[in-house]
């Protein structure tokens, strides 16, 4: 498979598949394709996998697109202004991503729920108690809200992140929460009570415009005053 990511901040990934090659995506993610791409909708596994996708912010069903009779092209567009990132998944090189970030992948990539090990990190870390884990082998494309900013963290090196700004991280990273120091800082600082702390080793991707943060800002403008 060959691919090209185009069009930030309204990106799409265009994939060229050889005959017999296939891609998985959530239902409704396909944007355009050549006529020889054959679609098949399935649950992608048993009840457990369907339930896991639902909890991790994805649709209940997956679509599989296969190039038939020769090479085919299929494109997947982002659902929100931002970035699309491609990750090569292999054993020992899994990634953890925010809920709802999955766009498309090779059929050999497995998506599962990732539970925060510490209950506090799940409740207050900004990504919710459940995230997405991508394992197996192949390429996965995920959506980033806004511009992607990337860092490599060494062993025991940490980054403090405001709620919701973590888009993805290596599975070798650890995530926890830290209370904002000082009562005055909590009440008047405008940064909330908790921050997310990611500790290496591993790679992290932060995002500049979390969709929840944007919705919060727009809510005051969209409220109807009577």
C-alpha positions as CSV (number, residue, x, y, z in Angstrom):
1,X,0.0,0.0,0.0
2,X,1.1,3.5,-0.8
3,X,-0.5,6.6,0.8
4,X,-0.4,10.4,0.7
5,X,-1.7,12.8,3.3
6,X,-2.9,16.1,1.9
7,X,-4.8,19.2,2.8
8,X,-4.0,20.3,6.3
9,X,-5.8,21.8,8.2
10,X,-8.7,19.9,6.5
11,X,-6.7,16.7,5.7
12,X,-7.4,13.5,3.9
13,X,-5.3,10.4,3.4
14,X,-5.3,8.9,-0.1
15,X,-4.4,5.2,-0.2
16,X,-3.4,3.2,-3.3
17,X,-3.9,-0.5,-2.9
18,X,-2.6,-3.4,-5.0
19,X,-5.1,-6.0,-6.2
20,X,-6.3,-8.0,-3.2
21,X,-5.1,-5.5,-0.6
22,X,-7.7,-4.1,1.9
23,X,-8.3,-1.4,4.4
24,X,-10.4,-1.2,7.5
25,X,-12.3,2.0,8.5
26,X,-15.1,2.9,10.7
27,X,-18.5,3.2,9.0
28,X,-18.9,6.5,7.1
29,X,-15.1,7.3,7.0
30,X,-14.7,6.7,3.2
31,X,-14.6,9.9,1.2
32,X,-14.0,8.8,-2.4
33,X,-12.7,5.7,-4.2
34,X,-12.3,4.0,-7.5
35,X,-15.1,1.7,-8.8
36,X,-13.1,-1.5,-8.2
37,X,-13.0,-1.0,-4.4
38,X,-15.4,-3.6,-2.9
39,X,-17.0,-2.8,0.4
40,X,-18.0,-5.3,3.2
41,X,-19.5,-4.3,6.5
42,X,-19.0,-6.5,9.6
43,X,-18.8,-6.3,13.4
44,X,-15.0,-6.9,13.1
45,X,-15.2,-9.7,15.8
46,X,-17.4,-10.8,18.6
47,X,-19.6,-8.9,21.0
48,X,-16.6,-8.0,23.1
49,X,-14.8,-6.2,20.3
50,X,-18.1,-4.4,19.3
51,X,-18.6,-3.2,22.9
52,X,-14.9,-2.2,23.1
53,X,-15.2,0.0,20.0
54,X,-18.3,1.6,21.3
55,X,-16.7,2.5,24.7
56,X,-13.6,3.8,22.9
57,X,-15.6,6.3,20.9
58,X,-16.0,4.4,17.6
59,X,-18.9,3.1,15.6
60,X,-20.2,-0.4,16.2
61,X,-19.3,-1.7,12.8
62,X,-16.3,-1.7,10.6
63,X,-16.1,-1.4,6.8
64,X,-13.5,-3.4,4.8
65,X,-12.6,-2.1,1.4
66,X,-10.7,-4.5,-1.0
67,X,-9.1,-3.6,-4.4
68,X,-10.5,-6.1,-6.9
69,X,-9.3,-6.7,-10.5
70,X,-6.3,-4.5,-10.2
71,X,-5.0,-1.5,-8.2
72,X,-7.5,0.7,-6.5
73,X,-7.6,4.1,-4.7
74,X,-9.5,5.0,-1.6
75,X,-9.5,8.2,0.5
76,X,-10.4,8.9,4.1
77,X,-11.0,12.5,5.2
78,X,-10.7,13.9,8.7
79,X,-13.9,14.7,10.5
80,X,-12.4,17.8,12.2
81,X,-9.9,20.5,11.2
82,X,-6.5,19.2,12.2
83,X,-3.9,16.6,11.2
84,X,-3.7,12.9,10.1
85,X,-0.8,10.8,11.3
86,X,0.3,7.4,10.0
87,X,1.9,4.9,12.4
88,X,3.6,1.7,11.5
89,X,2.4,-0.8,14.1
90,X,4.4,-4.0,15.0
91,X,5.0,-6.1,18.1
92,X,6.7,-3.8,20.7
93,X,5.7,-0.7,18.8
94,X,2.1,-0.2,19.8
95,X,0.5,3.2,20.4
96,X,-2.2,4.5,22.7
97,X,-4.5,7.2,21.3
98,X,-7.4,9.4,22.4
99,X,-11.0,8.1,22.1
100,X,-12.5,8.5,18.6
101,X,-9.1,9.1,16.9
102,X,-9.2,6.0,14.6
103,X,-9.6,6.8,10.9
104,X,-8.4,3.7,9.0
105,X,-5.9,0.9,9.1
106,X,-4.5,-2.3,7.6
107,X,-6.8,-5.3,8.4
108,X,-3.9,-6.7,10.5
109,X,-4.0,-3.9,13.0
110,X,-6.0,-4.6,16.1
111,X,-7.8,-1.9,18.0
112,X,-8.7,-2.5,21.6
113,X,-9.7,-0.6,24.7
114,X,-6.9,0.7,26.9
115,X,-7.8,1.3,30.6
116,X,-5.8,3.8,32.6
117,X,-3.9,1.8,35.3
118,X,-4.6,4.5,37.9
119,X,-8.2,5.4,38.5
120,X,-7.3,9.0,39.1
121,X,-5.7,9.2,35.6
122,X,-8.9,7.9,34.1
123,X,-11.2,10.3,35.9
124,X,-9.2,13.5,35.7
125,X,-6.6,13.1,33.0
126,X,-8.7,14.6,30.2
127,X,-8.8,11.5,28.0
128,X,-11.4,9.6,30.0
129,X,-11.0,6.3,31.7
130,X,-10.8,4.5,28.3
131,X,-8.4,5.2,25.4
132,X,-7.6,3.2,22.3
133,X,-4.7,0.8,21.8
134,X,-3.4,-0.2,18.4
135,X,-1.4,-3.4,18.1
136,X,-0.7,-6.2,15.7
137,X,1.1,-5.2,12.5
138,X,0.5,-2.7,9.6
139,X,-0.4,0.9,9.2
140,X,-3.0,2.9,11.2
141,X,-4.1,6.4,10.5
142,X,-5.4,8.5,13.4
143,X,-6.9,12.0,13.6
144,X,-5.3,14.8,15.6
145,X,-7.3,17.9,16.7
146,X,-5.5,20.9,15.3
147,X,-1.7,20.8,14.7
148,X,0.3,17.9,15.9
149,X,3.3,18.6,18.2
150,X,5.7,15.7,18.8
151,X,8.2,15.0,21.5
152,X,10.5,12.0,22.4
153,X,10.7,11.4,26.1
154,X,13.7,9.7,27.6
155,X,13.5,7.3,30.6
156,X,11.8,9.0,33.5
157,X,11.4,12.3,31.5
158,X,8.0,13.8,31.9
159,X,5.7,16.3,30.1
160,X,2.9,18.1,32.0
161,X,-0.1,18.5,29.6
162,X,-3.3,20.5,30.1
163,X,-6.5,18.4,30.0
164,X,-7.3,17.0,26.6
165,X,-4.1,18.0,24.8
166,X,-2.7,14.5,24.6
167,X,-3.5,12.9,21.3
168,X,-1.3,9.8,21.2
169,X,1.7,8.2,22.9
170,X,3.9,5.1,22.7
171,X,2.6,2.2,24.7
172,X,5.9,2.4,26.7
173,X,4.8,5.8,28.2
174,X,3.0,6.1,31.5
175,X,0.1,8.5,32.2
176,X,-0.9,10.0,35.5
177,X,-2.5,13.1,36.9
178,X,-1.1,15.8,39.1
179,X,-3.0,18.4,41.2
180,X,-2.3,22.0,40.3
181,X,-0.3,23.3,43.3
182,X,-1.9,26.0,45.5
183,X,-5.6,26.7,46.2
184,X,-5.3,30.2,44.5
185,X,-3.9,28.6,41.4
186,X,-6.8,26.1,41.3
187,X,-9.5,28.7,41.7
188,X,-8.2,31.6,39.7
189,X,-5.6,30.2,37.4
190,X,-8.0,29.1,34.7
191,X,-6.2,25.8,34.2
192,X,-8.5,23.6,36.2
193,X,-7.6,21.4,39.2
194,X,-5.6,18.6,37.5
195,X,-3.0,18.3,34.8
196,X,-2.0,15.2,32.9
197,X,1.5,13.9,33.3
198,X,3.1,11.6,30.7
199,X,6.4,9.9,31.6
200,X,8.8,8.2,29.1
201,X,10.4,6.5,27.6
202,X,8.5,6.9,24.4
203,X,7.1,9.2,21.8
204,X,4.1,11.5,22.5
205,X,1.9,13.6,20.1
206,X,0.1,16.6,21.5
207,X,-2.7,18.5,19.8
208,X,-3.2,22.3,19.7
209,X,-7.0,22.3,19.4
210,X,-8.8,19.6,21.3
211,X,-12.4,19.3,20.0
212,X,-13.8,19.4,23.6
213,X,-11.9,22.6,24.3
214,X,-13.2,24.2,21.1
215,X,-16.8,23.2,22.0
216,X,-16.4,24.7,25.4
217,X,-15.3,28.1,23.8
218,X,-18.1,28.1,21.2
219,X,-20.8,27.1,23.7
220,X,-20.9,30.6,25.2
221,X,-21.4,32.1,21.7
222,X,-24.1,29.5,20.7
223,X,-26.2,29.9,23.8
224,X,-29.5,31.4,23.0
225,X,-30.2,34.4,25.3
226,X,-33.8,35.1,26.1
